């Protein structure tokens, strides 16, 4: 599924140091979590199912 860039509002984690070595996620899509590399905002993006992204984030928190 292609999500047009103009529909996306990107954000970094509140734990980010403000550098350009971060993942950015876009909110506002209930079933998909768009993800991109902050170093190349115009580069490729990935989209994860919301359930899979939640499991990923929880595993990171408990690592």
N, C-alpha and C positions, 0 to 999 in steps of 0.2 A: 504494500500500500504506500502510495506517495503522499506525503503531507507537505503542502506548499510552505516555503520558508516564511512567507508573510503572515501565516497563521500562528507562528511560534514565538513565544516569549521565553528566552533562554535565561537560566540562572545557574550560578555556581553554589556549591555547598557553603553554608555559613562557617564551616571549618576551613575553608579555602584561605590561603595566605594572600590572595590577591594576585598571584603570579599567573603565568599562562600555561601551567602544567596541570590543568584540571579537566575533569569532565564537566560538561554543562548539560543540564536536562531542561526540557521544555514542559511546562505545565499546561493544563487545559484540555488534555485528550484523555478521557476516562479509561479507555481500554489499552492505550499505547503510551509508552514513555520514550520519546525521542531523545537521543543522546549524541553529543558531538565532542570533539576535541577542541579545547579552548584555543590551542595554538593555530588551528586551521578552521576558523568558523565557517568559511565558505566551502570547506571540504566535505567529504562524505559523512553521512549521519547514519546511525543505527536506530532501529525502533524495536523495543522489547515489549512483550505483553506485560501489562501492569502486574499481574500475579507473579510472573517470573522476576520482574524488577524488585518487587517487595521481598521475595525470598533472598535475592542477591544482597540487598541492603541489610537485611536482618543478619545474614551470615557475616557480612563485613563488620557489623557492630559487635558481634560475638567472637571475632577472631583475635 
